[in-house]
């Protein structure tokens, strides 16, 4: 998929965020987890990519299936304000 620079930047930002699940990225951009990983590998420096993979691997908040049942949102309601 071809994304604009702002969209790529936003996807990378969401991927780095601890509490934004991969499912939220897929819902907004149609990019499944494996494609997010490929995008991150392509866009980040090798060391940054390794740090990111280590950080998100097994993180409960990055995978909706591992989140507590009561948490249904991908981010804090006040986190993103329309501009």
C-alpha positions, 0 to 999 in steps of 0.5 A: 500500500502507498501511504502519504508521508503524514499517514506513514508518520502516524502509523509509525507513531501509533506502532510505537505507542504502548496502548494503541493495539495493532487492531486500531491501526488495521481499523484506521489504515487497513494495515494488518500487524504483519504489514505494520512490521514490514513498514516499521522494518522499512522505515526505521533504522535497524537498531530502532526496529530491533528496539521496537520489536523487543518492546512490542513483542508480547506486550499485552496492550498491543494485542486486543486479545491480550487486553483486559475485557473492560478495555475496548478503546485504542487510546485515551479519549482526550489524546487526539483532538480534532484540529 
